[in-house]
Amino acid sequence: MPRTSTTAPLLFLCVAAGCRNTSPDATSEENSPVAGAAREVALSAEAIQHGGVRWAPAELRDMASVTEVPGQLVPNEDRTARLGAPAPGHVLTVHVQGGDRVARDQPLVTLQSGEANTARADHDKAVADLNARRAAATYARTARERAERLLAAKAIARQEVERAHVDDEFARAELARAEAEVARTQSVLTRLGVSPASGLMVVQSPIAGIVLSREAVPGAVVDAGAPLVTVSDPSTLWLDIAATERAGASLSPGTRVRFIVPAFPADTFEARVVSVGGALDPQTRTLPIRALVQNRRGRLRPQMFATAWLEGGGRREGVAVPESAVMRLDERPVVFVAHPGAAGTARFERRDVETGGAFGGMVQILRGVQRGELVVTDGAFAVKSAFARTGMAAEAMP
């Protein structure tokens, strides 16, 4: 009979009846978020060496008090344009879709409006009047200059010169009035977004960004102010947090906030508090906190839910492990507790944990690990892979 190679990893699946929980803080099998998930695996000395698996005792460290609170990412309203219909009209064309990237002054919606037609007619009339007043002012200035030359030659009476001065001043006043009327009608055209060529209203984006929503529908008749398109610059977002009264008391503008989102469970993001609510919500007894998130790479999106960690005012001693020790397994943060055996082998126990903040390469463990327990610090991915293979093997069993 062939001998089994000693270099192959030894993987053992603990069934619920045979596994014992060695820590009072560990989650029981019944309460595991994934029914039937393996709680332990065993690796040979060769597998441990090949995976670079190392472990060390969980330490007690003096760390800032951390509170975990829910949050949500929302658009930065300081860099968001919610565009409505400038006047009652008929939607002809919608040039964008939700999610499109748009440039500044890019057309978004084209509308036909009676108010726009009236504004364009008023502007054309004002321009025509301006041209007439400009011609009249030129004639009055020329007449005044001629009268002054004739007076110098004693060819006319001074009364004629004075009349020419009055006519010139009146013509200049009328010219100024006509220029003001053109400026007024032009501002109306600009406010309505009327195209000089077509006379249609064209709503343009005032900023470069992404189309968050598109309410405009071709063929629809809309009133003034009806929402059409929302555009936001996603390079920054707001993180809205509902903090407890105790946690919010120690926060101020500039305080750092760390958070994660379900879409990127292995990544921790950072924000800075920009405002702290002036009063508690009477229903939830929480304090609204708003933090600014830098999002230059565009990975985060508005309306994502988040889990945030707020640093408290004091410090306390708590269990901490290196950041490399925390992995994601079955969509939950876990660490692997090592139980060394004979001849370099070891048994590894999965512990679902609740994490706090991360500081100086260390992660605060709020629940799941006790001081002195041997936690895998290097090679945790190799142990995670062993759990994954064990899970696939269990699913393949009849």
Secondary structure, DSSP 8 states (H G I E B T S, - for coil): -----TTS-------TTT-----TTS--STT-SSTT---EEEE-HHHHHHTT-EEEE-EEEEEEEEEEEEEEEEE-GGGEEEEE-SSSEEEEEE---TT-EE-TT-EEEEEE-HHHHHHHHHHHHHHHHHHHHHHHHHHHHHHHHHHHHHHHTT-S-HHHHHHHHHHHHHHHHHHHHHHHHHHHHHHHHHHHTB-TTT--EEEE-SS-EEEEEE---TT-EE-TT-EEEEEE-TTEEEEEEEEEHHHHTT--TT-EEEEE-TTSTT--EEEEEEEE-SS--TTT-EEEEEEEEE-TT----TT-EEEEEEEEEEEEEEEEEEGGG-EEETTEEEEEEEEE-GGG-EEEEEEE-EEEEEETTEEEEEES--TT-EEEEESHHHHHHHHHHHHHHHHH--
